[in-house]
Amino acid sequence: VTGIASIAYLIMAFDGGNVMVTLASGDERKFFYVRYLDWAFTTPLLLLDIGLLAGASLSHISFIIGCDVLMIVGGLAGPVFFPANETAKWTLFTIGMIWFAPI
C-alpha cells in the first residue's frame, strides 16, 4: 500500500499523472487522475486488511470494497467528464458520498 502511494505521489511531485480541465468559470486547472488510480488500488487493500483482521465475512468485505470502488468512481467521474458542469459534478460527488456511507 505504501509503495503504491509513494509511486503515485512521486508522479504527482514530478508534475505527471494530470490533465488540464476547463472549469465553468473558464479557468483551467490541473486534475491529478493518478490520485484516483492510487485510491482504486490502496483503499480496497486497506479495507481487505481491516476486514480480515476484524474477522468479517468475505461477503461483507466484498460489499464494503465494492462500495469503496463505486465511491471513487463517483468522485472521479465528475471532474473528468463534467469539468464545466457544477450540477453534474456535485451530483456525482453526492452519489460517491452515498456509497461512502456503508464504509
N, CA, C and O atoms as a GROMACS GRO file, in nm:
protein
  412
    1VAL      N    1   0.083  -0.119   0.000
    1VAL     CA    2   0.000   0.000   0.000
    1VAL      C    3   0.088   0.125   0.000
    1VAL      O    4   0.066   0.217  -0.079
    2THR      N    5   0.185   0.128   0.088
    2THR     CA    6   0.270   0.246   0.094
    2THR      C    7   0.355   0.260  -0.032
    2THR      O    8   0.385   0.372  -0.074
    3GLY      N    9   0.395   0.149  -0.092
    3GLY     CA   10   0.471   0.155  -0.216
    3GLY      C   11   0.390   0.214  -0.330
    3GLY      O   12   0.439   0.297  -0.407
    4ILE      N   13   0.264   0.170  -0.340
    4ILE     CA   14   0.175   0.223  -0.445
    4ILE      C   15   0.154   0.372  -0.425
    4ILE      O   16   0.163   0.450  -0.520
    5ALA      N   17   0.124   0.412  -0.302
    5ALA     CA   18   0.101   0.553  -0.273
    5ALA      C   19   0.227   0.635  -0.297
    5ALA      O   20   0.219   0.747  -0.349
    6SER      N   21   0.342   0.582  -0.260
    6SER     CA   22   0.468   0.654  -0.281
    6SER      C   23   0.491   0.682  -0.429
    6SER      O   24   0.530   0.792  -0.467
    7ILE      N   25   0.468   0.581  -0.511
    7ILE     CA   26   0.487   0.599  -0.655
    7ILE      C   27   0.389   0.701  -0.711
    7ILE      O   28   0.427   0.787  -0.790
    8ALA      N   29   0.262   0.692  -0.669
    8ALA     CA   30   0.160   0.785  -0.719
    8ALA      C   31   0.194   0.929  -0.681
    8ALA      O   32   0.184   1.018  -0.765
    9TYR      N   33   0.234   0.951  -0.557
    9TYR     CA   34   0.264   1.088  -0.515
    9TYR      C   35   0.396   1.137  -0.572
    9TYR      O   36   0.414   1.258  -0.588
   10LEU      N   37   0.488   1.048  -0.601
   10LEU     CA   38   0.611   1.087  -0.669
   10LEU      C   39   0.580   1.131  -0.812
   10LEU      O   40   0.637   1.229  -0.861
   11ILE      N   41   0.492   1.060  -0.877
   11ILE     CA   42   0.449   1.100  -1.012
   11ILE      C   43   0.389   1.240  -1.009
   11ILE      O   44   0.419   1.323  -1.094
   12MET      N   45   0.303   1.266  -0.910
   12MET     CA   46   0.243   1.400  -0.899
   12MET      C   47   0.348   1.506  -0.866
   12MET      O   48   0.339   1.618  -0.916
   13ALA      N   49   0.446   1.471  -0.784
   13ALA     CA   50   0.552   1.567  -0.749
   13ALA      C   51   0.633   1.608  -0.872
   13ALA      O   52   0.680   1.721  -0.880
   14PHE      N   53   0.648   1.515  -0.966
   14PHE     CA   54   0.719   1.545  -1.090
   14PHE      C   55   0.626   1.597  -1.199
   14PHE      O   56   0.660   1.598  -1.317
   15ASP      N   57   0.507   1.640  -1.158
   15ASP     CA   58   0.408   1.702  -1.246
   15ASP      C   59   0.354   1.605  -1.352
   15ASP      O   60   0.326   1.646  -1.464
   16GLY      N   61   0.340   1.479  -1.316
   16GLY     CA   62   0.283   1.381  -1.406
   16GLY      C   63   0.147   1.337  -1.357
   16GLY      O   64   0.103   1.378  -1.250
   17GLY      N   65   0.081   1.253  -1.434
   17GLY     CA   66  -0.047   1.196  -1.394
   17GLY      C   67  -0.158   1.298  -1.384
   17GLY      O   68  -0.245   1.287  -1.297
   18ASN      N   69  -0.156   1.398  -1.472
   18ASN     CA   70  -0.259   1.500  -1.467
   18ASN      C   71  -0.301   1.542  -1.606
   18ASN      O   72  -0.229   1.520  -1.704
   19VAL      N   73  -0.416   1.604  -1.613
   19VAL     CA   74  -0.466   1.665  -1.737
   19VAL      C   75  -0.521   1.803  -1.700
   19VAL      O   76  -0.561   1.827  -1.587
   20MET      N   77  -0.522   1.892  -1.797
   20MET     CA   78  -0.581   2.024  -1.776
   20MET      C   79  -0.731   2.016  -1.805
   20MET      O   80  -0.772   1.960  -1.908
   21VAL      N   81  -0.811   2.070  -1.716
   21VAL     CA   82  -0.956   2.074  -1.736
   21VAL      C   83  -1.002   2.219  -1.730
   21VAL      O   84  -0.945   2.301  -1.659
   22THR      N   85  -1.105   2.249  -1.807
   22THR     CA   86  -1.161   2.384  -1.809
   22THR      C   87  -1.283   2.386  -1.718
   22THR      O   88  -1.376   2.306  -1.735
   23LEU      N   89  -1.283   2.476  -1.623
   23LEU     CA   90  -1.392   2.488  -1.526
   23LEU      C   91  -1.506   2.571  -1.584
   23LEU      O   92  -1.493   2.630  -1.691
   24ALA      N   93  -1.618   2.575  -1.512
   24ALA     CA   94  -1.734   2.652  -1.556
   24ALA      C   95  -1.701   2.800  -1.570
   24ALA      O   96  -1.759   2.869  -1.653
   25SER      N   97  -1.608   2.848  -1.489
   25SER     CA   98  -1.568   2.989  -1.494
   25SER      C   99  -1.481   3.021  -1.615
   25SER      O  100  -1.455   3.138  -1.644
   26GLY      N  101  -1.437   2.917  -1.685
   26GLY     CA  102  -1.346   2.936  -1.798
   26GLY      C  103  -1.201   2.919  -1.760
   26GLY      O  104  -1.114   2.910  -1.848
   27ASP      N  105  -1.173   2.914  -1.630
   27ASP     CA  106  -1.036   2.893  -1.584
   27ASP      C  107  -0.994   2.749  -1.609
   27ASP      O  108  -1.077   2.659  -1.616
   28GLU      N  109  -0.865   2.729  -1.622
   28GLU     CA  110  -0.812   2.594  -1.636
   28GLU      C  111  -0.735   2.556  -1.511
   28GLU      O  112  -0.674   2.641  -1.446
   29ARG      N  113  -0.739   2.426  -1.478
   29ARG     CA  114  -0.661   2.376  -1.365
   29ARG      C  115  -0.619   2.232  -1.393
   29ARG      O  116  -0.677   2.164  -1.477
   30LYS      N  117  -0.518   2.190  -1.320
   30LYS     CA  118  -0.471   2.052  -1.335
   30LYS      C  119  -0.561   1.959  -1.256
   30LYS      O  120  -0.599   1.987  -1.142
   31PHE      N  121  -0.593   1.847  -1.318
   31PHE     CA  122  -0.668   1.743  -1.249
   31PHE      C  123  -0.576   1.621  -1.240
   31PHE      O  124  -0.538   1.563  -1.342
   32PHE      N  125  -0.541   1.582  -1.119
   32PHE     CA  126  -0.447   1.472  -1.096
   32PHE      C  127  -0.523   1.339  -1.089
   32PHE      O  128  -0.567   1.298  -0.981
   33TYR      N  129  -0.539   1.274  -1.203
   33TYR     CA  130  -0.610   1.147  -1.208
   33TYR      C  131  -0.532   1.034  -1.142
   33TYR      O  132  -0.590   0.934  -1.100
   34VAL      N  133  -0.400   1.048  -1.133
   34VAL     CA  134  -0.320   0.942  -1.072
   34VAL      C  135  -0.357   0.923  -0.924
   34VAL      O  136  -0.338   0.814  -0.869
   35ARG      N  137  -0.409   1.027  -0.862
   35ARG     CA  138  -0.454   1.015  -0.723
   35ARG      C  139  -0.569   0.915  -0.712
   35ARG      O  140  -0.574   0.836  -0.617
   36TYR      N  141  -0.660   0.917  -0.808
   36TYR     CA  142  -0.772   0.824  -0.807
   36TYR      C  143  -0.727   0.682  -0.838
   36TYR      O  144  -0.780   0.586  -0.782
   37LEU      N  145  -0.628   0.668  -0.926
   37LEU     CA  146  -0.571   0.535  -0.950
   37LEU      C  147  -0.508   0.480  -0.823
   37LEU      O  148  -0.524   0.362  -0.791
   38ASP      N  149  -0.438   0.564  -0.752
   38ASP     CA  150  -0.379   0.525  -0.623
   38ASP      C  151  -0.488   0.476  -0.529
   38ASP      O  152  -0.477   0.367  -0.472
   39TRP      N  153  -0.592   0.554  -0.513
   39TRP     CA  154  -0.701   0.516  -0.422
   39TRP      C  155  -0.770   0.388  -0.467
   39TRP      O  156  -0.811   0.308  -0.383
   40ALA      N  157  -0.783   0.368  -0.599
   40ALA     CA  158  -0.850   0.249  -0.650
   40ALA      C  159  -0.774   0.121  -0.614
   40ALA      O  160  -0.834   0.014  -0.603
   41PHE      N  161  -0.644   0.131  -0.596
   41PHE     CA  162  -0.564   0.014  -0.556
   41PHE      C  163  -0.546   0.005  -0.405
   41PHE      O  164  -0.558  -0.103  -0.347
   42THR      N  165  -0.517   0.118  -0.341
   42THR     CA  166  -0.478   0.112  -0.199
   42THR      C  167  -0.596   0.098  -0.104
   42THR      O  168  -0.588   0.022  -0.008
   43THR      N  169  -0.705   0.169  -0.128
   43THR     CA  170  -0.814   0.161  -0.030
   43THR      C  171  -0.881   0.024  -0.027
   43THR      O  172  -0.916  -0.022   0.082
   44PRO      N  173  -0.901  -0.046  -0.140
   44PRO     CA  174  -0.953  -0.182  -0.129
   44PRO      C  175  -0.859  -0.274  -0.050
   44PRO      O  176  -0.904  -0.359   0.027
   45LEU      N  177  -0.728  -0.258  -0.070
   45LEU     CA  178  -0.633  -0.339   0.005
   45LEU      C  179  -0.641  -0.310   0.156
   45LEU      O  180  -0.636  -0.402   0.238
   46LEU      N  181  -0.654  -0.183   0.189
   46LEU     CA  182  -0.667  -0.146   0.331
   46LEU      C  183  -0.796  -0.202   0.390
   46LEU      O  184  -0.796  -0.255   0.502
   47LEU      N  185  -0.906  -0.191   0.317
   47LEU     CA  186  -1.034  -0.243   0.366
   47LEU      C  187  -1.031  -0.396   0.377
   47LEU      O  188  -1.089  -0.452   0.470
   48LEU      N  189  -0.964  -0.462   0.285
   48LEU     CA  190  -0.949  -0.607   0.294
   48LEU      C  191  -0.871  -0.644   0.419
   48LEU      O  192  -0.910  -0.736   0.491
   49ASP      N  193  -0.764  -0.574   0.445
   49ASP     CA  194  -0.682  -0.600   0.563
   49ASP      C  195  -0.762  -0.579   0.692
   49ASP      O  196  -0.758  -0.663   0.782
   50ILE      N  197  -0.832  -0.468   0.700
   50ILE     CA  198  -0.913  -0.439   0.819
   50ILE      C  199  -1.023  -0.544   0.837
   50ILE      O  200  -1.048  -0.592   0.947
   51GLY      N  201  -1.089  -0.578   0.725
   51GLY     CA  202  -1.196  -0.678   0.733
   51GLY      C  203  -1.146  -0.813   0.779
   51GLY      O  204  -1.210  -0.878   0.861
   52LEU      N  205  -1.032  -0.856   0.727
   52LEU     CA  206  -0.976  -0.985   0.768
   52LEU      C  207  -0.932  -0.982   0.914
   52LEU      O  208  -0.952  -1.079   0.987
   53LEU      N  209  -0.872  -0.872   0.955
   53LEU     CA  210  -0.831  -0.860   1.096
   53LEU      C  211  -0.950  -0.861   1.190
   53LEU      O  212  -0.942  -0.912   1.302
   54ALA      N  213  -1.062  -0.804   1.144
   54ALA     CA  214  -1.182  -0.798   1.227
   54ALA      C  215  -1.261  -0.929   1.223
   54ALA      O  216  -1.354  -0.947   1.301
   55GLY      N  217  -1.224  -1.020   1.133
   55GLY     CA  218  -1.297  -1.146   1.123
   55GLY      C  219  -1.428  -1.134   1.049
   55GLY      O  220  -1.517  -1.217   1.067
   56ALA      N  221  -1.442  -1.032   0.965
   56ALA     CA  222  -1.564  -1.013   0.888
   56ALA      C  223  -1.576  -1.121   0.781
   56ALA      O  224  -1.476  -1.176   0.735
   57SER      N  225  -1.699  -1.149   0.742
   57SER     CA  226  -1.720  -1.249   0.638
   57SER      C  227  -1.674  -1.195   0.504
   57SER      O  228  -1.667  -1.073   0.484
   58LEU      N  229  -1.644  -1.285   0.412
   58LEU     CA  230  -1.598  -1.245   0.280
   58LEU      C  231  -1.705  -1.165   0.206
   58LEU      O  232  -1.673  -1.074   0.130
   59SER      N  233  -1.832  -1.197   0.229
   59SER     CA  234  -1.939  -1.123   0.162
   59SER      C  235  -1.946  -0.979   0.213
   59SER      O  236  -1.969  -0.887   0.135
   60HIS      N  237  -1.927  -0.959   0.344
   60HIS     CA  238  -1.926  -0.823   0.398
   60HIS      C  239  -1.806  -0.744   0.347
   60HIS      O  240  -1.818  -0.627   0.311
   61ILE      N  241  -1.690  -0.809   0.343
   61ILE     CA  242  -1.570  -0.742   0.294
   61ILE      C  243  -1.587  -0.705   0.147
   61ILE      O  244  -1.551  -0.595   0.106
   62SER      N  245  -1.642  -0.795   0.069
   62SER     CA  246  -1.665  -0.770  -0.074
   62SER      C  247  -1.761  -0.653  -0.094
   62SER      O  248  -1.741  -0.569  -0.181
   63PHE      N  249  -1.866  -0.648  -0.013
   63PHE     CA  250  -1.963  -0.540  -0.022
   63PHE      C  251  -1.897  -0.406   0.008
   63PHE      O  252  -1.917  -0.309  -0.066
   64ILE      N  253  -1.818  -0.400   0.113
   64ILE     CA  254  -1.751  -0.275   0.152
   64ILE      C  255  -1.651  -0.232   0.045
   64ILE      O  256  -1.642  -0.114   0.013
   65ILE      N  257  -1.576  -0.327  -0.010
   65ILE     CA  258  -1.480  -0.294  -0.116
   65ILE      C  259  -1.555  -0.244  -0.241
   65ILE      O  260  -1.510  -0.150  -0.306
   66GLY      N  261  -1.667  -0.307  -0.273
   66GLY     CA  262  -1.748  -0.260  -0.386
   66GLY      C  263  -1.798  -0.118  -0.366
   66GLY      O  264  -1.795  -0.038  -0.459
   67CYS      N  265  -1.844  -0.088  -0.246
   67CYS     CA  266  -1.888   0.048  -0.213
   67CYS      C  267  -1.773   0.147  -0.227
   67CYS      O  268  -1.790   0.257  -0.277
   68ASP      N  269  -1.654   0.106  -0.182
   68ASP     CA  270  -1.536   0.190  -0.190
   68ASP      C  271  -1.502   0.223  -0.335
   68ASP      O  272  -1.476   0.339  -0.368
   69VAL      N  273  -1.503   0.123  -0.420
   69VAL     CA  274  -1.472   0.145  -0.562
   69VAL      C  275  -1.576   0.236  -0.627
   69VAL      O  276  -1.541   0.324  -0.705
   70LEU      N  277  -1.704   0.215  -0.596
   70LEU     CA  278  -1.808   0.300  -0.652
   70LEU      C  279  -1.797   0.443  -0.601
   70LEU      O  280  -1.826   0.537  -0.675
   71MET      N  281  -1.754   0.461  -0.477
   71MET     CA  282  -1.731   0.595  -0.423
   71MET      C  283  -1.621   0.665  -0.503
   71MET      O  284  -1.635   0.782  -0.539
   72ILE      N  285  -1.512   0.593  -0.530
   72ILE     CA  286  -1.401   0.652  -0.605
   72ILE      C  287  -1.444   0.686  -0.747
   72ILE      O  288  -1.409   0.792  -0.798
   73VAL      N  289  -1.520   0.598  -0.810
   73VAL     CA  290  -1.568   0.624  -0.946
   73VAL      C  291  -1.659   0.746  -0.948
   73VAL      O  292  -1.650   0.828  -1.039
   74GLY      N  293  -1.745   0.759  -0.847
   74GLY     CA  294  -1.831   0.878  -0.839
   74GLY      C  295  -1.751   1.005  -0.826
   74GLY      O  296  -1.783   1.107  -0.888
   75GLY      N  297  -1.647   1.001  -0.744
   75GLY     CA  298  -1.562   1.118  -0.728
   75GLY      C  299  -1.479   1.150  -0.851
   75GLY      O  300  -1.449   1.266  -0.878
   76LEU      N  301  -1.442   1.049  -0.925
   76LEU     CA  302  -1.360   1.066  -1.045
   76LEU      C  303  -1.444   1.113  -1.163
   76LEU      O  304  -1.397   1.195  -1.243
   77ALA      N  305  -1.564   1.063  -1.177
   77ALA     CA  306  -1.645   1.090  -1.295
   77ALA      C  307  -1.681   1.238  -1.310
   77ALA      O  308  -1.684   1.290  -1.421
   78GLY      N  309  -1.709   1.305  -1.200
   78GLY     CA  310  -1.748   1.446  -1.207
   78GLY      C  311  -1.645   1.535  -1.274
   78GLY      O  312  -1.674   1.596  -1.377
   79PRO      N  313  -1.525   1.543  -1.218
   79PRO     CA  314  -1.426   1.633  -1.279
   79PRO      C  315  -1.374   1.585  -1.415
   79PRO      O  316  -1.331   1.667  -1.496
   80VAL      N  317  -1.376   1.454  -1.440
   80VAL     CA  318  -1.325   1.404  -1.568
   80VAL      C  319  -1.425   1.429  -1.681
   80VAL      O  320  -1.387   1.480  -1.787
   81PHE      N  321  -1.550   1.394  -1.660
   81PHE     CA  322  -1.648   1.402  -1.767
   81PHE      C  323  -1.727   1.533  -1.770
   81PHE      O  324  -1.780   1.570  -1.874
   82PHE      N  325  -1.734   1.603  -1.656
   82PHE     CA  326  -1.814   1.725  -1.649
   82PHE      C  327  -1.738   1.839  -1.579
   82PHE      O  328  -1.790   1.895  -1.483
   83PRO      N  329  -1.618   1.875  -1.624
   83PRO     CA  330  -1.541   1.977  -1.553
   83PRO      C  331  -1.608   2.114  -1.552
   83PRO      O  332  -1.583   2.194  -1.461
   84ALA      N  333  -1.691   2.143  -1.651
   84ALA     CA  334  -1.755   2.274  -1.658
   84ALA      C  335  -1.900   2.273  -1.611
   84ALA      O  336  -1.968   2.375  -1.622
   85ASN      N  337  -1.949   2.161  -1.561
   85ASN     CA  338  -2.088   2.149  -1.519
   85ASN      C  339  -2.094   2.126  -1.369
   85ASN      O  340  -2.077   2.014  -1.321
   86GLU      N  341  -2.117   2.234  -1.295
   86GLU     CA  342  -2.118   2.227  -1.149
   86GLU      C  343  -2.226   2.133  -1.096
   86GLU      O  344  -2.202   2.059  -1.001
   87THR      N  345  -2.343   2.134  -1.156
   87THR     CA  346  -2.453   2.049  -1.110
   87THR      C  347  -2.415   1.901  -1.124
   87THR      O  348  -2.436   1.822  -1.031
   88ALA      N  349  -2.361   1.864  -1.238
   88ALA     CA  350  -2.322   1.724  -1.258
   88ALA      C  351  -2.211   1.683  -1.163
   88ALA      O  352  -2.214   1.573  -1.108
   89LYS      N  353  -2.112   1.772  -1.142
   89LYS     CA  354  -2.002   1.739  -1.050
   89LYS      C  355  -2.053   1.716  -0.909
   89LYS      O  356  -2.014   1.619  -0.844
   90TRP      N  357  -2.140   1.804  -0.860
   90TRP     CA  358  -2.191   1.789  -0.724
   90TRP      C  359  -2.285   1.670  -0.712
   90TRP      O  360  -2.290   1.605  -0.607
   91THR      N  361  -2.359   1.640  -0.819
   91THR     CA  362  -2.446   1.522  -0.817
   91THR      C  363  -2.362   1.395  -0.805
   91THR      O  364  -2.393   1.308  -0.724
   92LEU      N  365  -2.257   1.385  -0.885
   92LEU     CA  366  -2.170   1.267  -0.879
   92LEU      C  367  -2.095   1.260  -0.746
   92LEU      O  368  -2.074   1.151  -0.693
   93PHE      N  369  -2.055   1.374  -0.693
   93PHE     CA  370  -1.993   1.376  -0.560
   93PHE      C  371  -2.090   1.322  -0.456
   93PHE      O  372  -2.052   1.243  -0.370
   94THR      N  373  -2.216   1.366  -0.462
   94THR     CA  374  -2.318   1.320  -0.367
   94THR      C  375  -2.340   1.169  -0.380
   94THR      O  376  -2.353   1.100  -0.279
   95ILE      N  377  -2.343   1.120  -0.503
   95ILE     CA  378  -2.357   0.975  -0.524
   95ILE      C  379  -2.238   0.902  -0.462
   95ILE      O  380  -2.255   0.797  -0.399
   96GLY      N  381  -2.118   0.956  -0.481
   96GLY     CA  382  -2.000   0.897  -0.419
   96GLY      C  383  -2.010   0.895  -0.267
   96GLY      O  384  -1.970   0.797  -0.204
   97MET      N  385  -2.064   1.000  -0.209
   97MET     CA  386  -2.077   1.005  -0.063
   97MET      C  387  -2.183   0.907  -0.013
   97MET      O  388  -2.172   0.855   0.098
   98ILE      N  389  -2.285   0.883  -0.094
   98ILE     CA  390  -2.385   0.781  -0.057
   98ILE      C  391  -2.317   0.644  -0.050
   98ILE      O  392  -2.345   0.565   0.040
   99TRP      N  393  -2.227   0.616  -0.147
   99TRP     CA  394  -2.154   0.490  -0.144
   99TRP      C  395  -2.054   0.484  -0.030
   99TRP      O  396  -2.013   0.376   0.012
  100PHE      N  397  -2.015   0.600   0.022
  100PHE     CA  398  -1.923   0.604   0.136
  100PHE      C  399  -1.994   0.567   0.266
  100PHE      O  400  -1.931   0.518   0.359
  101ALA      N  401  -2.123   0.589   0.273
  101ALA     CA  402  -2.200   0.568   0.398
  101ALA      C  403  -2.178   0.429   0.459
  101ALA      O  404  -2.155   0.421   0.580
  102PRO      N  405  -2.185   0.320   0.384
  102PRO     CA  406  -2.164   0.188   0.446
  102PRO      C  407  -2.022   0.165   0.498
  102PRO      O  408  -2.000   0.085   0.589
  103ILE      N  409  -1.927   0.237   0.440
  103ILE     CA  410  -1.787   0.215   0.480
  103ILE      C  411  -1.768   0.271   0.619
  103ILE      O  412  -1.657   0.264   0.673
   0.00000   0.00000   0.00000
